[in-house]
Amino acid sequence: MRFLSFGLIFVFTFCIIARIAHAQDDLNFDLEEEYFEQEHAPSYTLCGYVENRTQFGVNQAEFYSFRQRLHLEFSTPPQRYSFFADGDLDYDPAVQNWTDQDYEQFHAQLGKCYFSLDTDFFDLTAGQNIVRWGTGDGINPFDLFNPVDSRDPIANARSLARLPVPMLHAVVQASPCTFEAVFLPQAQVNSPFLSGSPWEGTYLQTLREHAQAGSLLLDDENEPEGVEYGLRSAVTFDGWDLSLIFIRGYTNSAVFEKDTQAGIPSYTAKHPQFTAYGLNFAKGFSRGTLRGELALKPDSTFAASSQADDDGLVKADYFQGVIGIDWTFFTDLYLNAQYFMESFPQGRNGAASRPYVDGMTFKIKDLFLDNALELGLQGMLYFSGDGLSLEPYAQYEINDHWKITAGFLLWEGERQGRLGQYDDNDMAYLKIKYAF
């Protein structure tokens, strides 16, 4: 009866408003697009969401995260000049379950924040932003400008979460060619992981344990001083997209330089400078896309797999390649699979434990219940023994505001493997999100 009464009131009110609008000549309901654009276009948009995210480590029987997040976005209309900004206010008391370091349970973080100039031939953004020139998942040779979010690095079973950083990004359109340039006035690298974090790497964890025992000295906070920049040229022809890329910067992940001259060994985090050259391509089909990329990073710096060098670091020419396809079957069944490889053909003094590493990432999903329910499986697998990650998930959109996501994030492999080192971190997660 309550819903019926509400419905009758709604219909009655609507009829009254419609009658008044019809009777009054001075009520001008001009629905033309130009009218709204010129006279009634909003001066800004403010939106966002609140989200509860729970992560429970099933092997450790403890909560990894119980994060409450308020996310806000502010933007002006997309005109010649525009502005966009977003940010998060987080509260996460569960982190104290696994770390002894000082941790701010309340954490405010500015996300993207940039001004844009948009013309027919030239676009420019200035401020905090994210630029991805790579097309790969898991292994992305050209996702090099933005560091990983060390507070919450694992986005899903085949990708990492990135942070926006201050940069200039310019795009020149000269059809069929496009030219891009990115400039970072200060190099941006990954911050150290919290001690005891589920995502703290095995090597760093071992160094910290020895440092606490007094058998070595450790400095894991050391940021480079310098600029980073990149150039990209792209052309489209006969359904193909081809890009040539050059990037000069500093490695986001630290390597540790060893010094034994002081008697007790000391390890210092270093972010060596690198140069990357390469290309990526894409070819669209009726129901899918073929993608690929190849990168060369000459004289890259790595941690030695042996004690051949006193400082524990070596140089190697480093190749990375990705090729894959995404395809939609029937109506909504989506498949994405990518093969990736890494090669150290000129490694010296034990730069790599294996000269060749390869594997694949994959994702398969389908939609049900009038496209409101998404069921999927995604993951990453190394053929060369570094383990695997697997994530079955379900996402249900109740309406335009409410969304629920649940799943499992599973890891398997040897403790020294890239993914196997997280073998004890299997977790179940639940997200409840309200958008406004």
Secondary structure as the mmCIF struct_conf table of DSSP 4:
data_model
#
loop_
_struct_conf.conf_type_id
_struct_conf.id
_struct_conf.beg_label_comp_id
_struct_conf.beg_label_asym_id
_struct_conf.beg_label_seq_id
_struct_conf.end_label_comp_id
_struct_conf.end_label_asym_id
_struct_conf.end_label_seq_id
HELX_RH_AL_P HELX_RH_AL_P1 ARG A 2 ALA A 23
TURN_TY1_P TURN_TY1_P1 ASP A 25 ASP A 26
HELX_RH_AL_P HELX_RH_AL_P2 GLU A 33 GLU A 39
BEND BEND1 HIS A 40 HIS A 40
BEND BEND2 SER A 43 SER A 43
STRN STRN1 THR A 45 GLY A 57
TURN_TY1_P TURN_TY1_P2 VAL A 58 ALA A 61
STRN STRN2 GLU A 62 SER A 75
BEND BEND3 PRO A 78 ARG A 80
STRN STRN3 TYR A 81 TYR A 91
HELX_RH_3T_P HELX_RH_3T_P1 PRO A 93 ASN A 97
TURN_TY1_P TURN_TY1_P3 TRP A 98 TRP A 98
BEND BEND4 GLN A 101 GLN A 101
BEND BEND5 GLN A 105 GLN A 105
STRN STRN4 PHE A 106 ASP A 118
BEND BEND6 ASP A 120 PHE A 121
STRN STRN5 PHE A 122 ASN A 129
BEND BEND7 ASP A 137 ILE A 139
TURN_TY1_P TURN_TY1_P4 PRO A 141 PHE A 142
BEND BEND8 PHE A 145 ASN A 146
HELX_LH_PP_P HELX_LH_PP_P1 PRO A 147 PRO A 147
STRN STRN6 VAL A 148 VAL A 148
TURN_TY1_P TURN_TY1_P5 SER A 150 ARG A 151
BEND BEND9 ASP A 152 ASP A 152
STRN STRN7 ILE A 154 ASN A 156
TURN_TY1_P TURN_TY1_P6 ALA A 157 ARG A 158
STRN STRN8 SER A 159 LEU A 160
STRN STRN9 ARG A 162 ARG A 162
STRN STRN10 VAL A 165 ALA A 174
TURN_TY1_P TURN_TY1_P7 SER A 175 PRO A 176
STRN STRN11 CYS A 177 LEU A 184
BEND BEND10 PRO A 185 GLN A 186
HELX_LH_PP_P HELX_LH_PP_P2 ASN A 190 LEU A 194
TURN_TY1_P TURN_TY1_P8 SER A 195 GLY A 196
TURN_TY1_P TURN_TY1_P9 PRO A 198 TRP A 199
HELX_RH_AL_P HELX_RH_AL_P3 THR A 202 ALA A 213
TURN_TY1_P TURN_TY1_P10 GLY A 214 GLY A 214
BEND BEND11 SER A 215 LEU A 216
STRN STRN12 LEU A 217 ASP A 219
BEND BEND12 GLY A 226 GLY A 226
STRN STRN13 GLU A 228 PHE A 237
TURN_TY1_P TURN_TY1_P11 ASP A 238 GLY A 239
STRN STRN14 TRP A 240 TYR A 250
BEND BEND13 ASN A 252 SER A 253
STRN STRN15 VAL A 255 ASP A 259
TURN_TY1_P TURN_TY1_P12 GLN A 261 ALA A 262
BEND BEND14 GLY A 263 ILE A 264
STRN STRN16 SER A 266 LYS A 270
STRN STRN17 GLN A 273 GLY A 284
BEND BEND15 SER A 286 ARG A 287
STRN STRN18 GLY A 288 ALA A 303
BEND BEND16 SER A 305 GLN A 307
BEND BEND17 ASP A 309 ASP A 309
TURN_TY1_P TURN_TY1_P13 ASP A 310 ASP A 311
BEND BEND18 GLY A 312 GLY A 312
STRN STRN19 LEU A 313 PHE A 329
TURN_TY1_P TURN_TY1_P14 PHE A 330 ASP A 332
STRN STRN20 LEU A 333 SER A 343
TURN_TY1_P TURN_TY1_P15 PRO A 345 GLN A 346
BEND BEND19 ASN A 349 GLY A 350
BEND BEND20 SER A 353 PRO A 355
STRN STRN21 TYR A 356 PHE A 368
TURN_TY1_P TURN_TY1_P16 LEU A 369 ALA A 372
STRN STRN22 LEU A 373 TYR A 382
TURN_TY1_P TURN_TY1_P17 PHE A 383 SER A 384
BEND BEND21 GLY A 385 ASP A 386
STRN STRN23 LEU A 388 GLU A 397
BEND BEND22 ASN A 399 HIS A 401
STRN STRN24 TRP A 402 GLU A 412
BEND BEND23 GLY A 413 GLY A 413
TURN_TY1_P TURN_TY1_P18 ARG A 415 GLN A 416
BEND BEND24 GLY A 417 GLY A 417
TURN_TY1_P TURN_TY1_P19 ARG A 418 LEU A 419
HELX_RH_3T_P HELX_RH_3T_P2 GLY A 420 ASN A 425
STRN STRN25 MET A 427 ALA A 435
#
